[in-house]
Amino acid sequence: MRERILNRALELFIYRGIKSTSMDDIAQDLGISKKTVYKWFENKDHLIEEMLKTSLCCSVETEITSQENAVQEFCFTLNNLLQRFIAIHASFFNDLRKYYPTAHDLWESFKEETIIQRFRTNFSRGIQTGLYRAELDPEVLAQLYISQLEGIFYSETFQPEKFKRLEIYRLNVKLFASGIVTSAGQKFLPEFTQTVERMN
């Protein structure tokens, strides 16, 4: 039952936002009493923290080192992130930051230790193998790109009612990649672009 509650809570939070989804909503959706939910979780804060721990742990499983080169690896990583985050309600992370600081800290730690680290490693690999421009700083690139992704998915700039986030994401990916590759890396861009266009 605990896993069932966690899984359904995650789905509801993703599609509705966290603040707008109550413990009553979760219980009603599952067809169980609110008392049953509270049997497993002290309060909504506890539920959100446990949900994040479980979902973020699962997110670490994807292996990226088998990709042939840094450009392909970058594309693979981005596609993997897209599959996880494209459906998340625009208010999800804003709700975390404003109302659930402990859970937000969990997310920030995961972002730094896993997502940004993967970008950092990829950019270093690309520079070392001559596919990315040598004068670029992997740390700056990693922080810059994660901030761009957050701007697309989690800010109020690109409201889903006005913008198609997937199209903006694709455009951003292609522009960013074009700006960091060397002449040697450019030969991988056509395949990279085709893969990006298939992202959904």
SEFIMAR-181886 format. One record per residue (C-alpha): x, y, z; residue in one letter. Coordinates in steps of 0.02 Angstrom, whole numbers, padded with zeros to 5 digits, always signed. Layout:
! SEFIMAR-181886
XYZA...
END
This chain:
! SEFIMAR-181886
+00000+00000+00000M+00142+00119+00041R+00216+00104-00134E+00044+00120-00212R+00015+00283-00119I+00187+00350-00166L+00167+00307-00349N-00006+00383-00365R+00042+00537-00266A+00187+00566-00385L+00072+00553-00535E-00053+00675-00460L+00081+00799-00408F+00158+00792-00582I-00005+00826-00674Y-00091+00944-00551R+00050+01024-00454G+00091+00990-00272I+00001+01129-00182K-00162+01099-00276S-00163+00913-00232T-00219+00874-00055S-00205+00716+00049M-00394+00701+00028D-00371+00703-00162D-00243+00564-00153I-00350+00456-00040A-00506+00484-00145Q-00413+00446-00307D-00348+00283-00234L-00517+00236-00163G-00450+00225+00014I-00480+00323+00174S-00372+00470+00222K-00335+00375+00382K-00248+00242+00278T-00137+00374+00197V-00092+00444+00368Y-00052+00269+00430K+00098+00271+00314W+00140+00457+00309F+00133+00580+00453E+00083+00726+00343N+00096+00792+00166K+00275+00851+00194D+00326+00675+00243H+00237+00601+00093L+00323+00721-00028I+00495+00688+00048E+00474+00499+00035E+00404+00514-00141M+00556+00614-00197L+00679+00495-00115K+00599+00349-00207T+00579+00432-00377S+00751+00513-00378L+00833+00350-00327C+00754+00266-00478C+00814+00408-00591S+00996+00367-00555V+00985+00198-00639E+01009+00254-00819T+01184+00218-00886E+01260+00343-01008I+01441+00289-01023T+01407+00168-01166S+01379+00309-01290Q+01510+00316-01428E+01557+00499-01408N+01518+00653-01303A+01393+00726-01428V+01291+00566-01431Q+01305+00553-01242E+01241+00731-01222F+01092+00694-01332C+01056+00531-01240F+01062+00620-01072T+00946+00758-01131L+00821+00634-01201N+00824+00539-01037N+00790+00699-00940L+00651+00747-01059L+00561+00583-01033Q+00562+00615-00845R+00520+00799-00839F+00418+00851-00992I+00251+00803-00913A+00284+00888-00745I+00163+01028-00705H+00245+01200-00717A+00208+01237-00534S+00286+01076-00466F+00459+01143-00425F+00395+01315-00375N+00281+01228-00250D+00429+01130-00183L+00533+01286-00161R+00396+01390-00079K+00306+01265+00032Y+00414+01110+00058Y+00594+01164+00094P+00656+00995+00154T+00594+00909-00003A+00663+01050-00108H+00834+01023-00028D+00824+00840-00082L+00791+00895-00260W+00932+01023-00258E+01054+00892-00194S+01001+00770-00330F+01014+00905-00462K+01191+00950-00409E+01257+00775-00375E+01177+00686-00523T+01111+00797-00662I+01241+00937-00657I+01379+00811-00627Q+01327+00714-00782R+01332+00873-00886F+01500+00920-00808R+01572+00749-00851T+01504+00756-01027N+01573+00929-01062F+01743+00877-00995S+01742+00722-01105R+01694+00824-01258G+01833+00950-01229I+01963+00814-01197Q+01915+00722-01357T+01914+00879-01463G+01727+00879-01498L+01689+01030-01388Y+01780+01196-01391R+01937+01194-01282A+01912+01367-01207E+01747+01319-01126L+01735+01284-00939D+01638+01122-00901P+01576+01190-00734E+01509+01350-00811V+01430+01253-00954L+01345+01132-00836A+01273+01270-00726Q+01223+01372-00878L+01131+01230-00961Y+01037+01173-00807I+00979+01352-00780S+00916+01355-00960Q+00820+01193-00934L+00742+01261-00775E+00695+01418-00870G+00601+01314-00997I+00514+01191-00882F+00498+01273-00712Y+00485+01460-00735S+00329+01561-00774E+00407+01629-00934T+00346+01488-01047F+00168+01455-00992Q+00098+01293-01068P-00057+01388-01124E+00049+01501-01236K+00203+01399-01279F+00240+01220-01328K+00379+01176-01207R+00438+01028-01312L+00470+01140-01462E+00563+01266-01354I+00664+01125-01278Y+00713+01058-01449R+00765+01230-01509L+00867+01261-01353N+00956+01094-01366V+01005+01122-01548K+01066+01301-01518L+01166+01251-01364F+01249+01103-01449A+01291+01206-01604S+01376+01334-01494G+01493+01215-01402I+01552+01093-01536V+01713+01108-01635T+01730+01074-01821S+01764+00893-01774A+01606+00887-01670G+01500+00965-01806Q+01498+00803-01906K+01391+00726-01768F+01264+00868-01768L+01151+00803-01910P+01122+00640-01816E+01107+00739-01654F+00976+00852-01732T+00876+00705-01800Q+00875+00624-01628T+00819+00787-01547V+00676+00804-01671E+00616+00630-01622R+00611+00676-01437M+00435+00672-01368N
END
